[in-house]
């Protein structure tokens, strides 16, 4: 069993007025429930307005985080990481290999996606809309 979520930083602004391109929540039409073992993968990432020529070398690598994920050790920090992304290939990323990250929640009415630089600071240089496509998949993976 699998399900795709297509989420934009501009979704749910009536509920989450402080959403930003680098830190946003999306209220779902229904509560997601995860009985058993589930995994989440970042399939696509679109950063509508990022000028990579103006970024420092520290800003070029970012961590895409999500409230659904179990935590991992990332650069001396414990973070719920979906994937590390190098911004050299902006604005759109389609990943050929997926990081299947364990989902730790039993259920949720919303999904939060946030993007941090490697140094732990918010990626506040991101402007415009951010879009993600998440794949939710129940284990065992059967096609």
C-alpha atoms as a printed R data frame, in Angstrom:
    type eleno elety resid chain resno      x      y      z
1   ATOM     1    CA   UNK     A     1  0.000  0.000  0.000
2   ATOM     2    CA   UNK     A     2  1.315  3.432 -0.925
3   ATOM     3    CA   UNK     A     3  0.135  7.000 -1.181
4   ATOM     4    CA   UNK     A     4  1.558 10.209 -2.633
5   ATOM     5    CA   UNK     A     5  1.315 13.624 -0.997
6   ATOM     6    CA   UNK     A     6  1.879 16.731 -3.106
7   ATOM     7    CA   UNK     A     7  2.430 19.643 -0.734
8   ATOM     8    CA   UNK     A     8  3.146 23.342 -1.337
9   ATOM     9    CA   UNK     A     9  4.371 25.944  1.100
10  ATOM    10    CA   UNK     A    10  1.403 28.099  0.043
11  ATOM    11    CA   UNK     A    11 -1.159 25.441  1.032
12  ATOM    12    CA   UNK     A    12 -3.075 25.823  4.305
13  ATOM    13    CA   UNK     A    13 -2.164 29.471  4.872
14  ATOM    14    CA   UNK     A    14 -5.569 30.001  6.501
15  ATOM    15    CA   UNK     A    15 -4.552 27.488  9.195
16  ATOM    16    CA   UNK     A    16 -0.803 28.143  9.373
17  ATOM    17    CA   UNK     A    17 -0.300 31.867  8.797
18  ATOM    18    CA   UNK     A    18  3.433 31.718  9.542
19  ATOM    19    CA   UNK     A    19  4.247 29.285  6.707
20  ATOM    20    CA   UNK     A    20  7.434 30.134  4.825
21  ATOM    21    CA   UNK     A    21  9.109 28.520  1.786
22  ATOM    22    CA   UNK     A    22 11.668 26.902  4.128
23  ATOM    23    CA   UNK     A    23  9.285 25.914  6.958
24  ATOM    24    CA   UNK     A    24  5.667 25.039  6.293
25  ATOM    25    CA   UNK     A    25  2.774 22.930  7.517
26  ATOM    26    CA   UNK     A    26 -0.044 21.570  5.369
27  ATOM    27    CA   UNK     A    27 -3.371 20.583  6.903
28  ATOM    28    CA   UNK     A    28 -4.565 17.388  5.296
29  ATOM    29    CA   UNK     A    29 -8.150 16.706  4.184
30  ATOM    30    CA   UNK     A    30 -8.136 13.669  6.455
31  ATOM    31    CA   UNK     A    31 -5.987 12.362  9.261
32  ATOM    32    CA   UNK     A    32 -3.255 10.102  7.977
33  ATOM    33    CA   UNK     A    33 -3.041  6.851  9.917
34  ATOM    34    CA   UNK     A    34 -0.045  4.538  9.936
35  ATOM    35    CA   UNK     A    35 -0.913  1.108 11.337
36  ATOM    36    CA   UNK     A    36  2.110 -1.167 11.200
37  ATOM    37    CA   UNK     A    37  5.441 -0.127  9.659
38  ATOM    38    CA   UNK     A    38  5.399  2.794  7.224
39  ATOM    39    CA   UNK     A    39  8.121  4.712  5.420
40  ATOM    40    CA   UNK     A    40  8.272  8.137  3.773
41  ATOM    41    CA   UNK     A    41 10.474  9.190  0.852
42  ATOM    42    CA   UNK     A    42 11.060 12.553 -0.780
43  ATOM    43    CA   UNK     A    43 10.371 11.955 -4.476
44  ATOM    44    CA   UNK     A    44 10.503 15.521 -5.813
45  ATOM    45    CA   UNK     A    45 11.497 18.945 -4.537
46  ATOM    46    CA   UNK     A    46 10.843 22.216 -6.359
47  ATOM    47    CA   UNK     A    47 12.270 25.513 -5.133
48  ATOM    48    CA   UNK     A    48 10.551 28.135 -7.259
49  ATOM    49    CA   UNK     A    49 12.780 31.089 -6.396
50  ATOM    50    CA   UNK     A    50 16.391 30.335 -5.480
51  ATOM    51    CA   UNK     A    51 19.375 32.052 -7.052
52  ATOM    52    CA   UNK     A    52 22.269 29.638 -6.563
53  ATOM    53    CA   UNK     A    53 24.782 32.221 -7.825
54  ATOM    54    CA   UNK     A    54 24.158 34.293 -4.689
55  ATOM    55    CA   UNK     A    55 24.568 31.406 -2.224
56  ATOM    56    CA   UNK     A    56 27.636 30.716 -0.145
57  ATOM    57    CA   UNK     A    57 29.219 27.261 -0.196
58  ATOM    58    CA   UNK     A    58 27.619 26.558  3.220
59  ATOM    59    CA   UNK     A    59 24.174 27.329  1.822
60  ATOM    60    CA   UNK     A    60 24.547 24.986 -1.164
61  ATOM    61    CA   UNK     A    61 23.813 21.844  0.882
62  ATOM    62    CA   UNK     A    62 20.538 21.719  2.789
63  ATOM    63    CA   UNK     A    63 18.692 19.176  4.889
64  ATOM    64    CA   UNK     A    64 15.023 18.601  4.088
65  ATOM    65    CA   UNK     A    65 13.267 17.623  7.313
66  ATOM    66    CA   UNK     A    66  9.763 16.339  8.066
67  ATOM    67    CA   UNK     A    67  7.661 15.714 11.179
68  ATOM    68    CA   UNK     A    68  6.763 12.226  9.911
69  ATOM    69    CA   UNK     A    69 10.358 10.907  9.996
70  ATOM    70    CA   UNK     A    70 12.329  9.111 12.627
71  ATOM    71    CA   UNK     A    71 15.476 10.991 13.629
72  ATOM    72    CA   UNK     A    72 19.043 10.438 12.423
73  ATOM    73    CA   UNK     A    73 22.416 11.884 13.353
74  ATOM    74    CA   UNK     A    74 23.221 14.658 10.889
75  ATOM    75    CA   UNK     A    75 26.382 16.708 11.359
76  ATOM    76    CA   UNK     A    76 26.322 16.380 15.139
77  ATOM    77    CA   UNK     A    77 22.587 17.049 15.363
78  ATOM    78    CA   UNK     A    78 19.640 14.682 15.796
79  ATOM    79    CA   UNK     A    79 17.155 15.557 13.036
80  ATOM    80    CA   UNK     A    80 14.089 14.042 11.338
81  ATOM    81    CA   UNK     A    81 15.759 14.118  7.935
82  ATOM    82    CA   UNK     A    82 14.060 13.207  4.666
83  ATOM    83    CA   UNK     A    83 17.080 13.909  2.481
84  ATOM    84    CA   UNK     A    84 20.168 16.047  1.983
85  ATOM    85    CA   UNK     A    85 20.052 18.138 -1.185
86  ATOM    86    CA   UNK     A    86 22.761 20.031 -3.057
87  ATOM    87    CA   UNK     A    87 21.254 23.209 -4.513
88  ATOM    88    CA   UNK     A    88 23.554 23.220 -7.565
89  ATOM    89    CA   UNK     A    89 20.728 21.548 -9.464
90  ATOM    90    CA   UNK     A    90 17.969 24.015 -8.528
91  ATOM    91    CA   UNK     A    91 15.135 24.617 -9.011
92  ATOM    92    CA   UNK     A    92 13.642 21.120 -9.505
93  ATOM    93    CA   UNK     A    93 14.849 17.798 -8.192
94  ATOM    94    CA   UNK     A    94 13.518 14.382 -9.141
95  ATOM    95    CA   UNK     A    95 15.312 11.731 -7.144
96  ATOM    96    CA   UNK     A    96 16.156  8.420 -8.807
97  ATOM    97    CA   UNK     A    97 17.067  6.733 -5.535
98  ATOM    98    CA   UNK     A    98 14.994  7.209 -2.436
99  ATOM    99    CA   UNK     A    99 15.804  7.434  1.220
100 ATOM   100    CA   UNK     A   100 13.048  5.328  2.795
101 ATOM   101    CA   UNK     A   101 12.700  6.939  6.217
102 ATOM   102    CA   UNK     A   102 10.664  5.233  8.984
103 ATOM   103    CA   UNK     A   103  7.496  7.081  9.974
104 ATOM   104    CA   UNK     A   104  7.298  7.535 13.751
105 ATOM   105    CA   UNK     A   105  3.720  8.836 14.102
106 ATOM   106    CA   UNK     A   106  0.638  6.663 14.453
107 ATOM   107    CA   UNK     A   107 -1.501  9.375 12.875
108 ATOM   108    CA   UNK     A   108 -1.378 13.068 11.985
109 ATOM   109    CA   UNK     A   109 -3.727 15.798 10.696
110 ATOM   110    CA   UNK     A   110 -0.873 17.755  9.083
111 ATOM   111    CA   UNK     A   111  2.597 17.422  7.587
112 ATOM   112    CA   UNK     A   112  5.449 19.804  8.348
113 ATOM   113    CA   UNK     A   113  8.388 20.213  5.948
114 ATOM   114    CA   UNK     A   114 11.325 22.413  6.879
115 ATOM   115    CA   UNK     A   115 14.670 23.074  5.252
116 ATOM   116    CA   UNK     A   116 17.848 23.849  7.166
117 ATOM   117    CA   UNK     A   117 21.379 24.602  6.074
118 ATOM   118    CA   UNK     A   118 24.117 22.180  7.084
119 ATOM   119    CA   UNK     A   119 25.139 24.555  9.885
120 ATOM   120    CA   UNK     A   120 21.666 24.194 11.465
121 ATOM   121    CA   UNK     A   121 20.299 27.572 10.398
122 ATOM   122    CA   UNK     A   122 16.993 27.934  8.578
123 ATOM   123    CA   UNK     A   123 17.321 28.172  4.795
124 ATOM   124    CA   UNK     A   124 15.723 31.620  4.926
125 ATOM   125    CA   UNK     A   125 17.322 32.537  1.586
126 ATOM   126    CA   UNK     A   126 14.596 30.434 -0.100
127 ATOM   127    CA   UNK     A   127 11.878 32.667 -1.543
128 ATOM   128    CA   UNK     A   128  8.716 31.949 -3.495
129 ATOM   129    CA   UNK     A   129  6.910 28.640 -3.315
130 ATOM   130    CA   UNK     A   130  8.399 25.308 -2.271
131 ATOM   131    CA   UNK     A   131  6.771 22.077 -3.462
132 ATOM   132    CA   UNK     A   132  7.432 18.526 -2.352
133 ATOM   133    CA   UNK     A   133  6.138 15.141 -3.429
134 ATOM   134    CA   UNK     A   134  6.258 12.551 -0.664
135 ATOM   135    CA   UNK     A   135  5.719  8.825 -1.093
136 ATOM   136    CA   UNK     A   136  4.192  7.051  1.917
137 ATOM   137    CA   UNK     A   137  4.654  3.310  1.724
138 ATOM   138    CA   UNK     A   138  3.700  0.471  4.041
139 ATOM   139    CA   UNK     A   139  6.237 -2.245  4.757
140 ATOM   140    CA   UNK     A   140  6.757 -4.857  3.367
141 ATOM   141    CA   UNK     A   141  7.224 -3.164 -0.002
142 ATOM   142    CA   UNK     A   142  5.189 -5.170 -2.487
143 ATOM   143    CA   UNK     A   143  4.640 -3.878 -6.028
